[in-house]
Every structure is written in structure tokens, then in C-alpha cells.
Amino acid sequence: MQVGHLQRTGSYLTLKDNQIVLDHKPEWILYNEFILTTETYIRRVTDIKLEWLLLIAPQYFELSSLPDCEAKRQLVRIYQSMENQRSTTQIPVARHSDSGCILF
């Protein structure tokens, strides 16, 4: 699984490799294949809500391993929002601890 984030320029930037890959509209995408030729491409792409990814694959989003970029800042905001929602509604939400463990 790989993830890209829509940048202000209208292009997607891969979350882990920090590569620009396509011009498209959804804010967050899930893709299966990254291709580097004279240009960069991704294949087997679908749009997805970031909150879904954080719930089903929180281990992918280890913040300390991600480059400093808009996507990382948005991840922090979403984590905080989910934590606030959890504290006010008592709905379990998966998140990372400092040790890398998944907490609910």
C-alpha cells in the first residue's frame, strides 16, 4: 500500500518518497505501483478518506519517519481531531504511541 496527498499545486506527492506523481482532484489517494521513467507515474489508484487509512493502517503513518510537508501537517491535524472526537464521544480510534504500538 502506498499513499499520496494532493498538494496546492494540484499534483499528488507520494507520502513516503516525496515524489510528484499525477494531476488529479481527490485530496488523498491509495495506489499500488510507483513507476519512475523519464516522468513519474502511479498505477491502480483510488481516492480514499484519510480518516479511513488511519483507522485501518495506522502503522503506515509513523510521523517521525515522514518528511516535513503539508501532508504530514495534515496528518497531525487529523490525529488531533480524531483524538478530540474520541475524548468527547468515547468511540475507540486507532493511534500510535511513541513506542510505535497501536492504541485504541
C-alpha distance (Angstrom), angle and dihedral (degrees) to the residues before:
residue distance angle dihedral
M1 . . .
Q2 3.77 . .
V3 3.80 130.7 .
G4 3.80 134.0 -150.6
H5 3.80 131.1 -170.7
L6 3.81 129.0 -145.8
Q7 3.81 110.1 -115.2
R8 3.80 126.9 -152.7
T9 3.82 88.0 -103.4
G10 3.82 90.2 64.6
S11 3.81 94.4 -110.4
Y12 3.78 127.8 110.7
L13 3.77 120.8 -115.3
T14 3.80 118.7 -157.1
L15 3.79 109.0 -119.8
K16 3.81 99.3 -137.5
D17 3.83 101.3 30.2
N18 3.81 98.9 35.0
Q19 3.83 91.8 -136.0
I20 3.81 125.4 146.9
V21 3.80 107.1 -124.1
L22 3.81 115.7 165.8
D23 3.77 148.5 -6.9
H24 3.80 110.1 -118.5
K25 3.83 139.9 125.3
P26 3.86 113.4 -111.9
E27 3.79 113.8 95.9
W28 3.83 97.3 -136.8
I29 3.79 126.8 26.8
L30 3.77 137.1 -173.8
Y31 3.80 115.8 -145.2
N32 3.76 136.1 177.7
E33 3.78 106.4 -157.7
F34 3.81 133.8 39.9
I35 3.82 115.3 -161.6
L36 3.78 123.5 -168.1
T37 3.81 117.0 -166.9
T38 3.79 125.4 131.9
E39 3.84 81.3 -44.5
T40 3.78 132.1 25.9
Y41 3.80 122.2 -107.8
I42 3.77 138.7 174.5
R43 3.80 126.1 -154.3
R44 3.79 135.6 -159.0
V45 3.80 94.3 31.5
T46 3.79 130.7 175.5
D47 3.77 132.7 171.1
I48 3.80 117.3 -116.1
K49 3.79 139.9 175.2
L50 3.78 113.1 -104.8
E51 3.79 91.1 -136.3
W52 3.83 89.0 60.8
L53 3.80 91.1 53.1
L54 3.78 92.1 49.4
L55 3.79 89.9 52.3
I56 3.80 98.1 45.8
A57 3.81 101.4 33.7
P58 3.81 111.2 18.3
Q59 3.82 90.5 151.2
Y60 3.83 88.8 69.4
F61 3.80 91.6 62.8
E62 3.80 103.6 62.5
L63 3.81 96.9 160.1
S64 3.80 95.7 -155.0
S65 3.83 90.6 60.7
L66 3.81 96.0 51.3
P67 3.82 124.7 92.4
D68 3.80 116.7 -110.6
C69 3.80 103.5 -96.5
E70 3.80 142.4 124.3
A71 3.82 91.1 -84.2
K72 3.80 91.5 57.3
R73 3.81 91.6 47.9
Q74 3.79 89.5 50.7
L75 3.82 90.6 49.3
V76 3.80 89.5 54.5
R77 3.82 90.7 50.5
I78 3.83 91.6 48.7
Y79 3.82 91.6 47.5
Q80 3.81 89.4 51.4
S81 3.80 92.2 46.6
M82 3.80 91.6 49.2
E83 3.81 90.2 48.1
N84 3.81 91.0 50.4
Q85 3.80 90.2 48.6
R86 3.78 90.4 49.0
S87 3.80 92.6 51.3
T88 3.82 93.1 49.2
T89 3.82 99.6 39.9
Q90 3.82 102.2 27.4
I91 3.82 91.6 -131.2
P92 3.83 111.0 148.1
V93 3.79 113.1 -114.8
A94 3.80 124.3 -176.2
R95 3.80 115.5 -120.6
H96 3.80 139.6 157.6
S97 3.75 126.3 -101.7
D98 3.81 122.3 -149.6
S99 3.80 88.4 -98.4
G100 3.82 91.4 58.1
C101 3.80 94.3 -107.9
I102 3.78 120.4 138.2
L103 3.80 112.0 -116.7
F104 3.79 130.5 -166.9
